[in-house]
């Protein structure tokens, strides 16, 4: 059975990995004119297509007021546009512009390329163990967060 200090070393590696990935992502997003908070709506619209601001807020887990600010900024910078909803006159539909689609396509391709670079040469058994271990860590974190008051 692993010692407690081995558990701490493993957690420290996870912290280091998240720090490195966060810094790399932030640098990459800055190059295309986005921030970590603004990429969420762009990514969701790229994955799911046009949707209302309410749907965006729910998917992102933020308030309607927060998503309004995000969408305003994305409209101002040319990543998204607002338009009429085809079936609900009271709702506004948010969709990607050509610029937004181009940037989102690039982000998607970048993610796929990084995954290839990181895992292509990893032995399948090691890769499977990594995925299993990460799934376990994510499930445990979810349980710990749910148990918090």
C-alpha positions as CSV (number, residue, x, y, z in Angstrom):
1,X,0.0,0.0,0.0
2,X,1.4,3.5,-0.9
3,X,2.7,5.7,1.9
4,X,1.0,9.0,2.7
5,X,4.1,10.9,1.3
6,X,3.6,9.1,-2.0
7,X,0.0,10.3,-2.1
8,X,1.2,13.8,-1.5
9,X,3.8,13.5,-4.3
10,X,1.1,12.2,-6.7
11,X,-1.1,15.2,-5.8
12,X,1.8,17.6,-6.3
13,X,2.3,16.1,-9.8
14,X,-1.4,16.8,-10.5
15,X,-1.0,20.4,-9.2
16,X,2.1,20.8,-11.4
17,X,0.3,19.4,-14.5
18,X,-2.7,21.7,-14.0
19,X,-0.5,24.7,-13.5
20,X,1.5,24.0,-16.7
21,X,-1.7,23.2,-18.7
22,X,-3.4,26.4,-17.4
23,X,-0.4,28.6,-18.3
24,X,-0.1,27.1,-21.7
25,X,-3.9,27.4,-22.4
26,X,-3.9,31.0,-21.2
27,X,-1.0,31.9,-23.5
28,X,-2.6,30.1,-26.5
29,X,-6.0,31.9,-25.9
30,X,-4.3,35.3,-25.6
31,X,-2.8,34.7,-29.0
32,X,-6.3,34.4,-30.6
33,X,-7.9,37.2,-28.5
34,X,-9.7,35.1,-25.9
35,X,-9.4,34.6,-22.1
36,X,-10.1,31.4,-20.1
37,X,-13.5,32.8,-19.1
38,X,-14.5,33.7,-22.6
39,X,-13.5,30.5,-24.3
40,X,-16.2,28.5,-22.5
41,X,-19.1,30.0,-24.5
42,X,-17.1,29.8,-27.8
43,X,-16.3,26.1,-27.1
44,X,-19.9,25.3,-26.2
45,X,-21.3,27.0,-29.3
46,X,-18.7,25.2,-31.4
47,X,-19.7,21.8,-29.9
48,X,-23.5,22.4,-29.7
49,X,-24.4,25.1,-32.2
50,X,-26.4,28.2,-31.6
51,X,-28.3,28.5,-28.3
52,X,-29.9,31.0,-26.0
53,X,-28.0,32.9,-23.4
54,X,-30.0,31.0,-20.7
55,X,-28.8,27.7,-22.2
56,X,-25.3,29.0,-22.2
57,X,-25.5,30.1,-18.6
58,X,-26.9,26.7,-17.5
59,X,-24.2,24.8,-19.5
60,X,-21.4,27.0,-18.0
61,X,-22.9,27.0,-14.5
62,X,-22.9,30.8,-14.3
63,X,-25.6,33.4,-13.7
64,X,-27.6,34.9,-16.5
65,X,-26.0,38.2,-15.7
66,X,-22.5,36.7,-15.9
67,X,-23.2,35.1,-19.3
68,X,-24.6,38.4,-20.6
69,X,-21.3,40.1,-19.8
70,X,-19.4,37.2,-21.5
71,X,-21.6,37.4,-24.6
72,X,-21.3,41.2,-24.8
73,X,-17.5,40.9,-24.8
74,X,-17.6,38.2,-27.4
75,X,-19.9,40.2,-29.6
76,X,-17.6,43.3,-29.2
77,X,-14.6,41.2,-30.2
78,X,-16.3,39.5,-33.2
79,X,-16.5,35.9,-31.9
80,X,-20.3,35.6,-31.6
81,X,-23.4,37.4,-32.7
82,X,-26.9,37.6,-31.3
83,X,-29.9,37.1,-33.5
84,X,-33.6,36.3,-33.3
85,X,-34.6,32.9,-32.1
86,X,-36.5,31.1,-34.9
87,X,-39.4,29.9,-32.7
88,X,-39.4,32.2,-29.6
89,X,-39.8,35.9,-30.3
90,X,-38.7,36.7,-26.7
91,X,-35.4,34.8,-26.9
92,X,-32.2,35.7,-28.5
93,X,-30.0,33.1,-30.2
94,X,-26.2,33.3,-29.8
95,X,-24.1,31.9,-32.6
96,X,-20.5,31.9,-33.7
97,X,-19.3,34.3,-36.3
98,X,-16.9,33.1,-39.1
99,X,-14.1,34.4,-36.8
100,X,-15.5,32.5,-33.9
101,X,-15.8,29.3,-35.9
102,X,-12.3,29.7,-37.3
103,X,-10.8,30.2,-33.8
104,X,-12.8,27.3,-32.3
105,X,-11.7,25.0,-35.1
106,X,-8.1,26.0,-34.4
107,X,-8.6,25.3,-30.6
108,X,-10.1,21.9,-31.4
109,X,-7.3,21.0,-33.7
110,X,-4.7,22.2,-31.1
111,X,-6.3,20.0,-28.5
112,X,-6.3,17.0,-30.8
113,X,-2.6,17.6,-31.7
114,X,-1.6,18.0,-28.0
115,X,-3.4,14.8,-27.2
116,X,-1.5,13.0,-30.0
117,X,1.8,14.4,-28.9
118,X,1.3,13.5,-25.2
119,X,-0.1,10.0,-25.7
120,X,0.9,8.6,-29.1
121,X,4.1,7.0,-27.9
122,X,2.9,6.0,-24.5
123,X,2.5,2.2,-24.2
124,X,-1.2,1.2,-24.3
125,X,-1.1,-0.4,-20.9
126,X,0.4,2.8,-19.3
127,X,-2.2,4.9,-21.1
128,X,-5.0,2.7,-19.9
129,X,-3.7,2.9,-16.4
130,X,-3.5,6.7,-16.6
131,X,-7.1,7.0,-17.8
132,X,-8.3,4.6,-15.1
133,X,-6.4,6.5,-12.5
134,X,-7.7,9.9,-13.7
135,X,-11.2,8.6,-13.7
136,X,-10.8,7.4,-10.1
137,X,-9.4,10.8,-9.0
138,X,-12.2,12.7,-10.8
139,X,-14.8,10.5,-9.2
140,X,-13.3,11.0,-5.8
141,X,-13.1,14.7,-6.2
142,X,-16.7,14.8,-7.3
143,X,-17.7,12.8,-4.2
144,X,-15.7,15.1,-1.9
145,X,-17.2,18.2,-3.4
146,X,-20.8,16.8,-3.1
147,X,-20.2,16.0,0.6
148,X,-19.1,19.6,1.4
149,X,-21.8,21.7,3.1
